[in-house]
């Protein structure tokens, strides 16, 4: 068991180091996009399923509350948290619509959708991306594997951060690091270097 645990740590560390150079430009571009839209008084909506739902909530909590410094809250909202809304949409329409209907109601031109899926094939996340584009929003897509249907639905101005792995666990681990990089970069862009 100890050897298996060490192996998990090594795989995670190796993927992060291997992916660093390839992902850094996309992370920087995403942070610039998010920061510039926040400066223009827009907001960030986030969504995903399962562990990616947790990541969406993690990101919005770091924006709304604080990351690693005291600062004003930033407008971000996870579309994964309102069980009454999620279950009513799934029941009355279809599970594929649970995020898209929220994006159509809450999203405004200039807002950002942070769309998260380890496979890139979550159909409800793809539908949310389409709804975001219809509303004049841009998308930051966190994906893995080959990017899936999410990669096929990107438009000019969107940013994809694709983790080069087929392991769901490893992709999620890198997604969390990416989220922390985004939070740090946005804080620095909006509030300057910490003193």
PEJOPE-V108149 format. One record per pair of residues at least 12 apart in sequence whose C-alpha atoms are under 10 Angstrom apart, sorted by sequence separation. I is the first residue (numbers start at 1). J is the second residue. D is the distance in whole Angstrom. If there is no record, write none. Layout:
i = (I/I)
j = (J/J)
d = (D/D)
//
This chain:
i = (45/46/47/61/62/63/64/86/89/113/129/162/163/46/47/61/63/64/85/86/89/115/141/147/162/45/46/60/61/62/63/85/114/115/139/140/147/148/161/44/45/60/61/86/113/114/126/139/147/163/44/60/61/85/86/99/113/125/138/139/144/146/147/59/60/61/85/112/138/139/140/141/142/143/144/145/146/147/161/59/60/80/113/138/139/140/141/142/143/144/145/146/44/57/59/60/79/80/113/138/139/140/141/142/143/144/145/146/56/57/58/79/112/113/130/133/137/138/139/140/141/142/143/144/145/146/56/57/78/79/111/112/120/129/133/137/138/139/140/141/142/143/144/145/56/57/80/110/120/121/126/133/143/144/145/55/56/57/79/109/119/120/121/126/127/130/144/145/54/56/57/79/100/103/104/107/108/109/111/112/113/114/115/116/117/118/119/120/121/125/126/129/130/144/53/56/99/100/103/107/109/110/111/112/113/114/115/116/117/118/119/120/121/125/126/129/130/133/53/54/96/97/98/99/100/101/102/103/104/105/106/107/108/109/110/111/112/113/114/115/116/117/118/119/120/121/122/123/126/127/129/144/145/53/54/79/96/97/98/99/100/101/103/104/107/108/109/110/111/112/113/114/115/116/117/118/119/120/121/122/123/126/144/52/53/95/96/97/99/100/103/104/107/108/109/110/111/112/113/114/115/116/118/119/120/121/122/126/143/144/77/95/96/97/98/99/100/102/103/104/106/107/108/109/118/119/120/121/142/143/44/45/46/47/48/50/94/96/97/98/99/100/101/102/103/104/105/107/117/118/119/120/121/142/144/43/44/45/46/47/48/49/96/97/100/103/104/117/119/120/121/144/42/43/44/45/46/47/48/96/99/100/103/120/142/143/41/42/43/44/45/46/47/99/117/142/41/42/43/44/45/46/47/79/97/103/116/39/45/76/78/115/38/76/77/78/142/38/76/77/142/38/76/120/119/118/119/113/114/115/116/117/118/112/114/119/118/119/118/119/118/119/118/47/48/117/118/47/118/119/46/47/118/45/60/117/118/59/117/47/116/45/46/118/45/56/117/56/116/56/45/55/45/53/54/55/43/44/52/53/43/52/53/42/43/51/52/42/43/44/45/46/47/48/49/51/52/42/43/44/45/46/47/48/49/50/51/42/43/44/45/46/47/48/49/41/42/43/44/45/46/47/48/49/40/41/42/43/44/45/46/47/48/40/38/37/38/49/36/37/38/48/37/49/34/48/49/34/47/48/34/47/48/33/34/46/34/48/47/30/46/47/30/45/52/52/44/46/44/45/46/48/42/44/46/44/37/34/33/34/33/34/33/30/31/30/29/30/68/74/27/67/74/26/27/68/69/67/68/71/51/55/59/62/66/67/70/51/55/58/62/69/60/63/67/68/71/72/52/55/56/59/63/67/71/51/55/58/59/62/66/54/58/62/69/52/56/59/60/63/33/52/55/59/63/70/33/69/33/68/30/29/30/31/29/30/29/30/28/29/30/27/29/26/27/26/27/26/27/25/26/23/24/23/22/23/22/23/22/23/22/19/20/19/19/18/19/16/35/15/16/31/34/35/38/15/34/15/31/32/35/36/39/27/31/34/35/39/26/27/30/31/34/35/38/28/29/31/32/33/35/36/16/20/24/27/28/31/32/35/36/15/16/19/23/27/30/31/34/35/15/30/31/12/13/16/24/28/31/32/12/15/16/20/27/28/31/11/12/15/16/13/8/9/12/13/16/8/12/16)
j = (57/58/59/73/74/75/76/98/101/125/141/174/175/59/60/74/76/77/98/99/102/128/154/160/175/59/60/74/75/76/77/99/128/129/153/154/161/162/175/59/60/75/76/101/128/129/141/154/162/178/60/76/77/101/102/115/129/141/154/155/160/162/163/76/77/78/102/129/155/156/157/158/159/160/161/162/163/164/178/77/78/98/131/156/157/158/159/160/161/162/163/164/63/76/78/79/98/99/132/157/158/159/160/161/162/163/164/165/76/77/78/99/132/133/150/153/157/158/159/160/161/162/163/164/165/166/77/78/99/100/132/133/141/150/154/158/159/160/161/162/163/164/165/166/78/79/102/132/142/143/148/155/165/166/167/78/79/80/102/132/142/143/144/149/150/153/167/168/78/80/81/103/124/127/128/131/132/133/135/136/137/138/139/140/141/142/143/144/145/149/150/153/154/168/78/81/124/125/128/132/134/135/136/137/138/139/140/141/142/143/144/145/146/150/151/154/155/158/79/80/122/123/124/125/126/127/128/129/130/131/132/133/134/135/136/137/138/139/140/141/142/143/144/145/146/147/148/149/152/153/155/170/171/80/81/106/123/124/125/126/127/128/130/131/134/135/136/137/138/139/140/141/142/143/144/145/146/147/148/149/150/153/171/80/81/123/124/125/127/128/131/132/135/136/137/138/139/140/141/142/143/144/146/147/148/149/150/154/171/172/106/124/125/126/127/128/129/131/132/133/135/136/137/138/147/148/149/150/171/172/74/75/76/77/78/80/124/126/127/128/129/130/131/132/133/134/135/137/147/148/149/150/151/172/174/74/75/76/77/78/79/80/127/128/131/134/135/148/150/151/152/175/74/75/76/77/78/79/80/128/131/132/135/152/174/175/74/75/76/77/78/79/80/132/150/175/75/76/77/78/79/80/81/113/131/137/150/74/80/111/113/150/74/112/113/114/178/75/113/114/179/76/114/162/162/162/163/158/159/160/161/162/163/158/160/165/165/166/166/167/167/168/168/98/99/168/169/99/170/171/99/100/171/99/114/171/172/114/172/103/172/102/103/175/103/114/175/115/175/116/106/116/107/115/116/117/106/107/115/116/107/116/117/107/108/116/117/108/109/110/111/112/113/114/115/117/118/109/110/111/112/113/114/115/116/117/118/110/111/112/113/114/115/116/117/110/111/112/113/114/115/116/117/118/110/111/112/113/114/115/116/117/118/111/110/110/111/122/110/111/112/122/112/124/110/124/125/111/124/125/112/125/126/112/113/125/114/128/128/112/128/129/114/132/142/143/137/139/138/139/140/142/137/139/141/140/138/138/138/139/139/140/140/139/140/140/140/141/180/186/140/180/187/140/142/183/184/183/184/187/168/172/176/179/183/184/187/169/173/176/180/187/179/182/186/187/190/191/172/175/176/179/183/187/191/172/176/179/180/183/187/176/180/184/191/175/179/182/183/186/157/176/179/183/187/194/158/194/159/194/157/157/158/159/158/159/159/160/159/160/161/159/161/159/160/160/161/161/162/161/162/160/161/161/161/162/162/163/163/164/164/162/163/163/164/164/165/163/182/163/164/179/182/183/186/164/183/165/181/182/185/186/189/178/182/185/186/190/178/179/182/183/186/187/190/181/182/184/185/186/188/189/170/174/178/181/182/185/186/189/190/170/171/174/178/182/185/186/189/190/171/186/187/169/170/173/181/185/188/189/170/173/174/178/185/186/189/170/171/174/175/173/169/170/173/174/177/170/174/178)
d = (10/10/10/9/9/7/6/5/8/10/9/10/8/8/10/9/6/8/8/8/9/8/8/8/9/10/7/9/10/9/9/10/10/7/10/9/9/10/9/10/8/8/8/10/8/9/10/8/6/10/8/5/8/10/9/10/7/10/9/8/10/8/9/8/5/8/9/10/8/10/9/8/9/7/8/7/9/9/8/9/6/9/10/9/8/6/6/6/6/5/7/8/9/9/8/10/8/8/7/7/5/5/5/5/5/4/6/8/10/8/9/6/8/9/10/10/10/5/6/6/6/6/6/6/5/8/8/5/10/9/8/10/8/8/9/9/8/8/8/8/8/9/6/5/6/8/10/10/8/9/10/8/10/7/8/9/8/7/7/9/9/5/10/7/9/7/8/9/9/7/8/8/7/10/9/9/8/9/9/9/7/9/7/8/8/7/6/6/10/10/6/7/9/8/8/10/6/8/6/7/9/9/8/6/6/6/6/6/6/5/5/8/10/8/9/8/10/10/9/8/9/9/7/7/9/9/8/9/10/10/10/10/10/6/6/5/5/5/5/5/5/5/5/6/8/8/9/8/9/9/10/9/8/6/9/10/6/6/9/9/6/8/10/6/10/6/4/5/7/6/6/6/6/6/7/7/8/5/5/8/9/7/6/10/8/9/4/9/7/4/6/7/7/7/5/7/9/7/8/8/8/9/10/7/4/5/8/10/8/9/10/7/8/10/9/5/8/9/6/10/10/9/7/9/8/6/6/6/9/9/9/9/8/9/9/9/9/9/7/8/9/8/8/10/10/8/9/7/9/9/9/5/9/10/10/8/6/6/6/6/8/8/7/8/5/10/7/9/9/7/10/9/10/5/5/5/5/5/7/9/9/8/8/9/10/8/9/7/6/6/6/6/6/10/8/7/8/9/8/8/7/8/9/10/10/9/9/10/10/10/10/9/8/9/10/9/9/8/10/10/9/9/10/9/10/9/10/10/10/9/10/10/8/9/10/10/9/8/8/9/9/8/6/10/9/9/9/7/9/9/9/10/6/10/10/9/7/9/9/10/10/9/9/8/8/8/9/8/8/7/9/8/8/10/10/10/10/9/9/8/8/6/9/9/8/9/6/8/10/9/8/8/8/9/10/9/7/8/8/6/6/6/6/6/8/9/9/6/5/5/5/4/5/5/7/9/5/6/6/6/6/6/6/9/8/9/8/9/7/8/8/9/9/9/9/7/8/8/10/7/9/8/8/9/10/8/8/9/9/6/7/7/10/8/9/10/9/10/8/10/10/10/10/10/9/10/10/10/10/10/9/10/10/10/10/10/10/9/9/10/9/9/9/9/9/6/9/9/10/10/9/8/10/9/10/9/9/7/8/8/9/8/9/9/9/7/10/9/10/9/9/8/10/10/10/9/10/10/7/8/10/6/7/8/8/7/7/8/8/7/9/10/9/10/10/9/9/9/10/9/9/9/8/8/9/10/9/8/9/10/10/10/8/10/9/6/7/8/10/9/8/8/10/7/9/7/7/6/10/9/9/9/9/6/9/7/9/8/9/9/9/9/10/7/7/9/9/9/9/9/10/10/9/10/9/8/10/8/8/9/8/9/9/7/5/10/5/7/10/9/7/8/7/8/9/9/10/9/8/9/9/9/9/10/9/7/8/6/7/7/9/7/9/9/9/7/10/6/10/7/9/9/10/9/9/9/9/8/10/8/6/9/6/10/9/10/8/8/9/8/10/10/10/10/7/9/9/9/8/10)
//
